[in-house]
Amino acid sequence: MKIHPSQVDRVLIFDTTLRDGEQSPGATLNVDEKLTIARQLARLGVDVIEAGFPFASPGDFEAVQRIAETVGTEEGPVICGLARATVQDIKAAAEALKPAVYGRIHTFIATSDIHLKYKLKKTRAEVLAIAEEMVALAKSYTEDVEFSPEDAGRSDPEFLYEVLARAIAAGATTINIPDTVGYITPSEFGALIKGIKDNVANVDQAVISVHGHNDLGLAVANFLEAVKNGARQLECTINGIGERAGNAALEELVMALHVRRQYFNPFFGRSPDSEAPLTHIDTRQIYKTSRLVSNLTGMLIQPNKAIVGSNAFAHESGIHQDGVLKNKLTYEIMDAQSIGLVDNQIVLGKHSGRNAFRARLKELGFELSEQDLNKAFIRFKDLADKKKEISDWDLEAIVKDETQTQVINGFHLERVQVSCGDHACPTATVTLRTPEGQELTDAAIGTGPVDAVYCAINRVINVPNRLIEFSVQSVTAGIDAIGEVTIRLQHEDRIYSGHAANTDIIVASAQAYVNALNRLYTVVQNQSHQPALNRSQPATV
């Protein structure tokens, strides 16, 4: 899997969904959820998974370590851990990455004058020395070292060239150029990469990578311009999630390189007509990966989102519909099936057995333990009694809801009952099982049935919070469709998300709220028992 810089003849896809993507407000993932996404990223075919920031918290350390053990196999991707240019960060990353066959330490330090003056309070000479020393330290633990000059886009080019040359000389095999604040335009980013290739003497000993945020909506365009000028690794996230306006979207970059191969081929020394792929991504896994990340992070995909939005392949205009019916190429530049989007298939019914259920889940990409399979099969049978037709999307929804969104040691929803109507006072009664196994029941009134349910749940769990987002989506068409509920709530300065699916929207709403409160409750409990870690510098490469 490891590739020497001189052998890179395509674009390496470095996925940072589990690190930078998880820094999106409310997108916090637990260890099992991170592992689930990491497995899917491996199926997708990414070259590198940035699994987390090991020194940031015990949870992040455990997530990186478990991903390294489970996904970092001989045939799997490189597993990467982020580390500030400090001894303790680099040691933590090295320890967490030990189980991976191919591990990479990604260390960074800011290089822009504004960061040096106000954040680091260091001189250029001090930063040069730190970068050189810390890259060498990382190199003592692994052959694969990536170095990032944070805020490179606003750094003085001459100083940037010197830092990069020192980092490569110290052992960096990848140099990553981050547009940390999403400030650069495409032509500027292309010129920046060209300047690095022309002015860093030992640049041929490292892969040039790019990382960028989407504050001005230019991240994907910036990356494609960087590719034309010699960048061969793209650091991106599924659905473009990330801090502030997010990161460059993996699916947009991959499909741009796929659909426009003839345009990009010459920049790789290929014939324009070459059919060889420019990435190793299995594009048929894109839609499935997108939905998985959306479900587990609670971050919904806007309908008009490129590639994976619900409207991406929809046509309402009569002229467009007529053209597509005659020939899809009139208004579609890519086939929906190329990203794994297919028509719903009726695959199972209430008479289907466990073996058929297990086999279909395996075809959909779900490898479940016996315990998870049992839970999912019970939910499937329950759904089959309520719906005449069960689609792949229904199966995905119940499996993800049953096996991936529960907090093992948290509160569990046992029962929920509501009374409402146009002349009635909405009233809800809920029963929750506590982490200690005790059943507690309470009732409340609200402005509507969901509000009443949430008020009742709050009376039981009793953790202050503010609901800031409530969203309901139908998985499939029809009156008996499964409804997916996603909520986001705020406690102090942090946001927590919850997700659930059920044919009963009230039940789904209650479960989603409990899931979010469990995340919040776990953090509150941990904070009361553990000292805070030193994160004086945020991980915002």
Secondary structure by P-SEA (a helix, b strand, c coil): cccccccccbbbbbbcccccccccccccccaaaaaaaaaaaaaacccccccccccccaaaaaaaaaaaaccccccccbbbbbbcccaaaaaaaaaaaccccbbbbbbbbbcccccccccccccaaaaaaaaaaaaaaaaacccbbbbbccccccccaaaaaaaaaaaaaacccbbbbccccccccaaaaaaaaaaaaacccccccbbbbbbbbcccccaaaaaaaaaaacccbbbbbccccccccccccaaaaaaaaaaaccccccccccccccccccccccccaaaaaaaaaaaaaccccccccccccccccccccaaaaaaaaacccccccccccccccccccccccccccaaaaaaaaaaacccccaaaaaaaaaaaaaaaaccccccaaaaaaaaaaacccccccccccccccccccccccbbbbbbbbcccbbbbbbccccccaaaaaaaaaaaacbbbbbbcbbbbbbcccccccbbbbbbbbbcccbbbbbbbccccaaaaaaaaaaaaaaaaaaaaaaaaccccccccccccc
